[in-house]
Amino acid sequence: MTDRLMLLDSASLYFRAFYGVPDTVKAADGRPVNAVRGFLDMIAKLVDTYEPTHLVACWDDDWRPQWRVDLIPSYKTHRVAEAVVSAPDVEEIPDPLESQVPVIREALGTLGIPIIGAPDHEADDVIGTLASTNTIPVDVVTGDRDLFQLVDDDRGVRVIYTGRGMSKLEVLTDSVVVTKYGVLPSQYADFAAMRGDSSDGLPGVAGIGEKTAATLLAAHGDLTSIRSAAEAGEGMSAGVRAKILAASDYLDVAPRVVEVVRTLDLPPVDARITAPDEEAVAQLAGTWSLGSSATRARAALTARA
């Protein structure tokens, strides 16, 4: 059995589970558990399909770190606005997903899957650190394209992308990233900074889309060299040069926001998969009406222990 570490972008997965499983799925006390059941089903499928020997649930201890907001104030602003609009009185109308997060953590604990987060950082940064410091091959499971920057064939780091749904999982390697975007994974953060990302509140460089960003990176290698060429008036059209120069203030800070942190001081953890206690899983399933979802997750982990 070849060692392979699987890193779960936990929030990305349980949000997908929440919207993918009907909220009529509830526990005996009436609490919705659709996200919990969907998340467990995802774990079962991922472990069965990709056969990791080690597994970590990476956590957003801070999904919108202040240091990123200080650099780009619009960072994830719309997500805050959406939360306010959808849940104006959280005390009276609890978020049906928020109430499930403690149950998800309880389920992960019962299954023996360690949870790792870091103060003032997102799960992306935890994933970046673990993927960059591990000596065994790594599969990163996420619906976040920003993590494509971690793909590295030489180190055996792949991204299992859930953006098209669990029935259409994509495995991204160096060649897949190049084919899809025309840039190397090592260039992806610069590419994303220029292109921008409305889902993260990153404006990008006005007038610079994916094609132009990829062309610039192919010609100049990285964003620093692109900006130097723009300042010198070389290697690009006058129109593109003007757009790069006009975005100077944004480009001063965007790379730090987009690049995942790879140097966090994380606590040591034993991530090797072990067989979950059958009785404990049965009790968890009974308490929260998790039924076959808990059983399938336990069986998948047991098979890899």
VOZA-322431 format. One record per residue (C-alpha): residue in one letter; x, y, z. Coordinates in steps of 0.5 Angstrom, whole numbers, padded with zeros to 4 digits, always signed. Each point is the difference from the previous one (the first is absolute). Layout:
! VOZA-322431
aXYZ;...
***
This chain:
! VOZA-322431
m+0000+0000+0000;t+0003+0006-0002;d+0000+0006+0005;r-0004+0006-0003;l-0003+0006+0004;m-0007+0003-0001;l-0001+0007+0002;l-0008+0002+0000;d-0002+0007-0001;s-0005-0001+0006;a-0005+0006-0001;s+0001+0000-0008;l-0003-0007+0001;y-0005+0001+0005;f-0003+0006-0004;r-0001-0005-0006;a-0003-0005+0004;f-0005+0005+0004;y-0002+0002-0007;g+0000-0007-0003;v-0004-0003+0005;p-0008+0002+0001;d+0000+0003+0007;t-0006-0004+0001;v+0005-0005+0003;k+0000+0001+0007;a+0002-0003+0007;a-0006-0003+0005;d+0000+0007+0003;g-0001+0004-0006;r+0007+0002-0001;p+0002+0000-0008;v+0005-0005-0001;n+0001+0000-0008;a+0007+0004+0000;v+0002-0006+0005;r-0002-0006-0004;g+0002+0003-0006;f+0007+0002+0003;l+0000-0007+0002;d-0002-0003-0006;m+0006+0004-0004;i+0005-0003+0005;a-0002-0007-0002;k+0000+0001-0007;l+0007+0004+0000;v+0003-0005+0004;d-0003-0006-0004;t+0002+0003-0006;y+0007+0003+0001;e+0002-0005+0006;p+0004+0005+0004;t+0004-0003+0006;h+0000+0007+0004;l-0006+0005+0001;v+0000+0007+0003;a-0006+0004+0000;c+0002+0007-0001;w-0004+0006+0003;d-0001+0007+0000;d+0002+0003+0007;d-0001+0007-0004;w-0004-0001-0007;r+0002+0008-0001;p+0006+0002+0003;q+0001+0007+0002;w+0007+0000-0003;r-0003-0001-0007;v-0006+0005+0001;d+0005+0005+0002;l+0004-0001-0006;i-0006-0001-0005;p-0007+0003+0004;s-0004-0003-0005;y+0002-0007+0002;k-0006-0005+0001;t-0004+0007+0001;h-0006-0003-0004;r+0000-0006+0005;v-0001+0004+0006;a-0006+0004-0004;e-0003-0007-0002;a+0000-0002+0007;v-0003+0006+0003;v-0005+0000-0005;s-0002-0008+0001;a+0000+0000+0007;p-0001+0007+0003;d-0002-0002+0007;v+0005-0006+0001;e-0002-0001+0008;e-0008-0001-0002;i+0001-0004-0007;p+0007-0004+0001;d+0003-0001-0007;p-0001-0008-0002;l+0007-0001-0002;e+0003+0003+0006;s-0004-0004+0005;q+0003-0006-0004;v+0007+0002+0001;p+0001-0003+0007;v-0003-0006-0002;i+0005-0001-0006;r+0006+0001+0005;e-0003-0005+0004;a-0001-0005-0006;l+0007+0001-0002;g+0003-0001+0007;t-0004-0007+0001;l+0003-0002-0007;g+0007+0002+0003;i+0001+0005-0006;p+0004+0006+0003;i-0002+0007-0001;i+0006+0005-0001;g-0001+0008+0000;a+0004+0006+0001;p-0002+0006+0004;d-0001+0006-0005;h+0001-0004-0006;e-0005-0004-0005;a+0000-0008-0001;d+0004+0002-0007;d+0006+0002+0004;v+0000-0006+0004;i-0001-0004-0006;g+0006+0004-0003;t+0004-0002+0006;l-0001-0007+0000;a+0000-0001-0007;s+0007+0003+0000;t+0003-0003+0006;n-0002-0007-0001;t+0005-0005-0003;i-0006-0005-0003;p-0004+0001-0006;v-0006+0005+0002;d-0007+0001-0003;v-0004+0006+0002;v-0007+0000-0001;t-0004+0007-0001;g-0005+0004-0004;d+0005+0006+0000;r+0004+0001-0006;d+0005+0004+0004;l+0003-0006+0002;f+0002-0002-0007;q+0007+0003+0002;l+0002-0005+0004;v+0000-0006-0005;d+0007-0002-0001;d+0001-0007-0004;d+0007+0000+0003;r-0002+0000+0007;g-0006-0005-0001;v-0005+0006+0001;r-0007-0001-0003;v-0007+0004+0000;i-0006-0004+0000;y-0005+0006-0002;t-0007-0001+0002;g-0002+0007-0004;r-0005-0004-0005;g-0003-0005+0006;m+0002-0006+0003;s-0002-0004-0006;k+0005+0004-0004;l+0006+0000+0004;e+0006+0003-0004;v+0007-0002+0002;l+0005+0005-0002;t+0007-0001-0001;d+0006+0005-0003;s-0003-0002-0007;v-0007+0001+0001;v+0001+0007+0003;v+0004+0002-0006;t-0005-0003-0005;k-0006+0004+0004;y+0003+0006+0001;g+0007+0001-0004;v+0004+0001+0006;l+0004-0004+0005;p-0002-0002+0007;s+0005+0004+0002;q-0002+0006-0004;y-0008-0001+0002;a+0000+0005+0006;d+0003+0006-0004;f-0005-0002-0006;a-0006+0000+0006;a+0003+0007+0002;m-0001+0003-0007;r-0006-0004-0002;g-0004+0002+0007;d-0005-0004+0003;s-0007+0002+0002;s-0001-0005+0004;d+0005+0002+0005;g-0001+0008-0001;l+0007+0000-0004;p-0001+0006-0006;g+0006-0003-0004;v+0003+0005-0005;a-0006+0004-0004;g+0000-0003-0007;i+0005-0006+0001;g-0004-0006-0001;e+0003-0007+0001;k+0003-0001-0008;t+0004+0007+0001;a+0002-0002+0007;a+0003-0007-0003;t+0003+0003-0006;l+0004+0005+0005;l+0002-0005+0004;a+0002-0004-0005;a+0004+0006-0003;h+0003+0002+0007;g+0000-0006+0005;d-0003+0004+0006;l-0004+0006+0002;t+0006+0004+0002;s+0003-0001-0007;i-0006+0002-0003;r+0000+0006+0004;s+0007+0002-0001;a-0001-0001-0008;a-0006+0005+0001;e+0004+0005+0003;a+0005-0001-0005;g-0005+0001-0006;e+0002-0007-0002;g-0003-0007-0002;m-0007+0002-0001;s-0005+0005-0003;a-0001+0007+0002;g-0007-0002+0002;v+0002-0006+0005;r+0006+0004+0003;a-0005+0006+0002;k-0005-0005+0003;i+0006-0003+0004;l+0003+0007+0002;a-0007+0002+0002;a-0001-0006+0005;s+0007+0001+0003;d-0003+0001+0007;y-0004-0006+0000;l+0005-0004-0003;d+0005+0002+0006;v-0005-0004+0005;a-0004-0005-0005;p+0006-0005+0000;r+0000-0001+0008;v-0007+0000+0000;v-0001-0006-0005;e+0006-0004+0002;v-0001-0005+0005;v+0004+0000+0006;r+0005-0006+0000;t+0004+0001+0006;l-0005+0000+0006;d+0002-0003+0007;l-0005-0006+0000;p+0000-0005+0006;p+0002-0007-0002;v-0005-0005-0001;d-0001-0007-0001;a-0004+0000-0007;r+0001-0008-0002;i-0007-0002-0001;t-0003-0005+0006;a-0006-0005+0000;p-0005+0004+0004;d-0004-0003+0006;e-0006-0003-0003;e-0004+0001+0007;a+0002+0007+0000;v-0002+0001-0007;a-0007-0003+0001;q-0001+0004+0006;l+0002+0007-0004;a-0005-0003-0006;g-0006-0001+0005;t+0001+0006+0003;w+0000+0005-0006;s-0004-0005-0005;l+0006-0001-0004;g-0002-0007-0002;s+0004-0003-0006;s+0004+0006-0001;a+0004-0001+0006;t+0000-0007-0001;r+0003+0001-0007;a+0006+0005+0003;r+0002-0005+0005;a+0000-0006-0005;a+0004+0004-0005;l+0005+0002+0006;t+0001-0007+0002;a+0002-0002-0006;r+0005+0004-0001;a+0003-0001+0007;
***
